């Protein structure tokens, strides 16, 4: 029986359509970029000498950012923005990959900090159109950006035995925005530079409009007296995991009476209980778990997880709150897989630091486009859509740019599944009035 042929082998391909737009949905993100005034902001804050590729840095940063929003993970991928009429939906001139490479290699530590200042101001401007919660919860963590080869400056083997960099991250728990990021060498310990990182983070949040309570959640890598001291000075609340191998903590846990443990929901094959004690005049919340039933012999003894906190509430409530710190892993994964950080393209450490800053901008622009354009079709208590989903639904939409009676018109496919949401979001974003000064 001969299968029905649709003639796909007869289709000829010619690359000759100059009006096609590869990622027409970039129009949504470009609208947010224009409303935030990002090109002028970068030009005013980033000052790299012209002989090192620093002329007009705004268009170069935004070329990298828009390429990352479209799915770029390498500098060469920026060429997708130069295909057909793709650059026409962007509010800036698109630069060539070779120019971008020269530009990134011109960065020093100070120039990366200037790009950090751009991110801070962009957050302030974006938040001016949002309603901030009374309690802003921020998750701190570090991650490993794995690299290959011996020519990556600053790459090293850390505690994970993986060659790479070890940046610090701070993310907003409810929206997934990356609020602060700092590239570090691969051998950097998590607690190194934590004090300065937290000081910069809190100052950034206050300037952006966070006038209410700020709560930091962090794992045991951030545990130190200095970290607790700086949070107390900045009047920031916290939950901070501890290393249970510490003898003083083990002694405090052992002193908890059996009648003080409260059972909490756990898996069908295990049980968990929570109790509270004190450690150096601070609240110490402890959760212990073990297996039960047929597999009890595999894990018969209690295993303890402890964290410090200065928050009010019962031990059970604080335990549930601190466990939500795990959402930071989803945000970091989204930054890597959705905004260009699955690859560090340069052998220059500061060039990779600038690449991280551009990835943070791309990640946040995706989040802001979703929030300000009301693109999240999930329930309010659910996590934001991941970048890949938003890219598939909106950014990757193809189109053709034509002139209709003097009006530039983007013609997109009929029956596009998310056409109503796209049109609504574009109208909403165009009507925004953001604090651009």
N, C-alpha and C positions, 0 to 999 in steps of 0.2 A: 504494500500500500504506500503510495507516494504522499509525503507530507505536504500540506499547503504552504506555499512559499509566498512571503510578503515582499520579495524582491529586494531585501536589504543589501544583497551583494551587488545590485545594480546602482546603488546610490553613489553618486560622485560627490567629492568634497572639494570645495574651493574656499580659500581663506581671502575673501575679497569684499566682505561687507563692513564698511567703515562706520556704519551707524549703530551696530549692535553694542549692547552694554553687557559685559560678562556677569556682573553682580549688581543688577539694577537696584536691589534692596539696600545698597550702601547709601541711597538717598535718605533713608531714615536716620542713619548714624551721622551722615554729613550735616543734616539739619540740626542735630544736637551739637555737633562741633561748631557750626556757625553761630548758634545761639550762645554757646559758651565763649565765643571769641578766642578759640584756642590758638589759631595761627598767630595772631597779634600777641597773645600771651607768651607763647614760646619765644617769639622774636624779642620780646622785651626782657625776658628773664635768662635766656641761654645765650652766652657770649663766648663763642669759640672763635679764635682768629680765622680770618678768611683764608689764609694760606694753608690752614688745616681743614678746609672744607666747611667753615662755619658760616658762610654767607647764607642769609635767609633760612635760618634753622627751622622755622615754623613749617614750611612746606616739606622739609625732609623728615621731620618727626611725624607729621601727619600722613605722609606717604607710607612710612613704616606702620603706623597705627592702623590705617585703613586696610593695608595689606594683611595685617594680622586679623582684623575683624573678618576679612574675606577668607581666612584660613591659612595664611602664610606662616611657614615655620623657618624659612630661610630667606636671606636677603634677595636672592634671585627671584623669589616668588612675587616680589613687588612689580615685576613686569606685567602681571595680570591686569594691573590698573591702567596700563598703557595700551591694552588691546582694544581695537575698535573705538567706540565712543565712551568707554568706561570712565575716562577721566572727566567727562562732562557732568557726571553726577556728584563730583567732589568739589568742595569750595576752595581748592588750592591747586597749584600746578603740581603735577606728578613728576617725581624725579627718578632717574635711572638707577638700577641697582649698583652700578660702579660708583656713582656719586654718593649713594647711601653708605657704601662700605668705607669710603674715604671719610665721610662725615662721622661715622661711629668711631673710627680709629683716632679721631681728633679729640675725643673726650678724655678728660682727666677726672680725678676724684671731685674736684670743685665743680666741674661741669655736670657731673651726674647729680650732685646736690642741687644745682640749678634746675635740672629737670625734675627733681623731687619737689621743688618749690612750685613748679607748674602743676604737678598732680595735686598738691595741697590746695592751690587756688581753684583748680577745676572742681574739686570736691566742694569747696565753699560755694561756688557758683551753682553747681547742680543742686546742692541741698537747699538753696534759697527758694526752690520751687517745690520742696517736699515738706511734709509734716514729720518732724523727728519725734521718736518716741520719748516718753518721760524718762525711761531707763534705756540707755544705749549700751548694748552688750557687744563687746569686742573680743574676738578669739585670737590669741597669739600662738604661733607655732613656727617651726623651721621646717625646711624641706631639702631634699637632695636633688639637684639638677645634674644628672649623670652626663658625662662627656667621654669622648674617646680620643686617644692619642696623647702625645707628650708635649704638644705645643700650645696647650691652653694655660695661659698665665694664671696662677692662683688656684688651679685645680689640684686637688689633693685627695688622699684617702682619709676619710673620717671614721667615726665609730661604726658606720655601716659597712666599711670595707669596700665602698664604691667610689670610683674616681669621679669627682665632680665639684660643684660649688654647693654652698650651704647657706642660702639666703634666709633671712628672718621675714616673717609675714605677720600682718595684722589685718583681720577681715571682720566686716560687720556681720553679725550672726543672722539678722533677719533678711538682708538683701544680698549678701554675698559679695559686696564691694570690697576691694582690696584698699585698705585705708593707709597702709604704710608698708614699704618693702625695702630691704637693704641687702644688696649682694655682698656675700662674704666668701672667703676662701673655703675650700672644701674641708680643711682640717679645723675650722673654727668650731669651738664648743658652743653649745646653745646659749649658755649664760653670758658669754663674752659680748660686751656692748649692750646688754639688756637695759641697763639703767638709762643710757643715752637714748636708746630706741624708744623706751616708754616715755621719756620726757618729750621727745619730738612728737610722738604720737598724740599725747594728751594736748599739747599746745596746738597741734593741727586741728584736733577735734573741737577744741574751744573756739578757735578762730572761725571754724566752719559753721558754728551755730549750736553746738551741743552744750546747752546751758544746764541741763538736768544731770541726773546721776549717770556716771560711767562705771561699768563693771568690766573688768578684765578677767578672762578665763585662760588658764595656761596649764601646760603639763609640767612634769617634774624637772625638765631641762632648764626651766627658768627659776627654779627654787634657789634663793639666796637671801641672806639678811638684807643685803643692799637693795634687792628688788622690792622686798616688803617695805623697807624704809622709804624708798622713793615714791611708792604708791601712797603711803600714809601722808607724805609731804604734799603730794598733788591732790589729796582727798579723793582718791579713786578706790572703789571697792574691788574685791577680787575673790576668786577661787583658784587655788594653786595646788596642784598635785605634788605629793612628796615621794621621796624614795624610801620605800619601806625597809630597805636594808639598814637604815640608820638605827643604831642601837637605842638611842633615846626614844625614837618613835616606836620602835618595837616594844619597848618597856611600857610606854603609855598605852599601846593597844592591848598588851597582855593584862593591864590593870582593869580593863572594862569588864564588868560583871555580866554573867550570862543573862541575867534578867533585864539588862539594858539593851539587848539586841532586838531590833524590830524587823520582822520579815517583810520583804518587798517582792513584787512580781518578778519572775525570772523564767527561764526556759523550763520545759516540761521535765527535762532530765537533770535539772539542777535546782539549787536553792540559793537565795541571797538574803543577807540581813544587813541592817545599817544601825550604827550606834554613834554616840558623840562623847568626846572627852576634851581635854585641853592639852595644848603643847605650847610652852612659853607664853602663857596667858592669852593664847589665841584658840579659837574654835577648831577642833580637829575632828573632821567627819570621816568615819571609817566604814567601808563596805567590805563584807567578806562573802565569798562564794565557794561552792563545792558541788561536785556531782552527786546525784542520788540514783537509786534504782539499779538497773543491771550494770551500768557503767561506773558505779561508785568506786570500784577498786582502782580505776584509772586515775582518779582524782579524789581520794577520800578525805583529805585534810582541807581545812579552811585556808583560802588564800585571801590576803588582805590588800585593799587599795585605800589609800588615805589622802586627804587633801585639807588644806587650811582655808578658812574663809572668815571674813568679817561681816558677812551678810546676815540679815535677820531671817527667821524661818526655822522650821523643824529640820532635823537631820535628814529625814526622808525627802523633804522638798528640796533641800540643797543638793542632795545626791542626784536627784533627777535633773536639776538645773545644770550641775557640773557635767553630767554625762552628755549633755547637748553640745559640749565643746567639740565633739567629734565632727560637727558640721564643717569645721575648718578644713578638714581633709577634702570635702567635696568642693570647696571654693578653690583650694590649691590645685586639685585635679582639673577643675574647669579652667584655671589660669594656664596650666600646662597644655591641656588637650584642646582648649578652645580659643586661646589668645596668644599662641606663639612661643610659650616657654618650654615646650618639649625639646627644644634645641637651643644651644648657645652658639651662635654662628661664628664668633671671632676668636682668634687666639689672644686677643688683647682683653685683659680683665675689665678695664673701665668701659670698653666697647660693649662687653656683655652686661655690665651694670646699666648702661644706657638702654640696651635691648630689653632688660627687665623692666625699666621704667616705662618704655613704650608699650610693653605687654600689659602692664598694670593699667595704663591709659586705655588700651584697647578693651581690656576686660571690663573696666568701669563704664566705658561708653556703651558697651553691650547691655550692661545692667541698667544704665540710665535710660537708654532707648526703650528698654522693656518697661521700666517703672513709669517714666514720664509719658510714654506713649500708650500706657495701659495695655500692654501686649500680653500680660500674664493671665492666661485663662484658667489658672488653678485657683483653688480656694485660698483665702488670705493666710491661713495658718500653714500652708505648704511651702516647700522650698521653691525659689525661683527656677524657671526653666534654664537648662544648661545652654551654654553658648552654641553647641552644635545643633541643638533643636531650633534655636532662633535663627541660626544661619540657614538651615534647611528650609524653614518656613518663609523667611523674609529676605535675608541678604542675598542668597544664591539665585533668586528669581531673575531670569534673563529678560532682556527688553531691547527695544529698538527706539532710538531717539529720532524723532521726526519734527518737522515744522508744520504746524497747522495754523494757517492764517496769521503767521508771525508769532505764534505761541509755541515754545518748545514743549513737546509732548512725548512722554515715555510710554510706548506701546508694549504691554506685557501680555503673557499668554492668557487666552480665554480659559475660564473654568479653573483658574489658579485657586487651590483649596483655601488659602488664607487671604484672599483678595479684600474681603470686607474689613478684616482686622488691619491690614496694611493701610488701606485708604483712611480708616478712622485714625490710626496712629499718626499718619503723616499730617492730617488736619490738626490733630491735637498738638503735635510738636511744633508746627509752624505758628501756632497761636501762643506759644509759651513766651514769657517774659522773664529772662534769667538775670541774675545780678552779675553783669559782665564787668563791673568796675569795683 
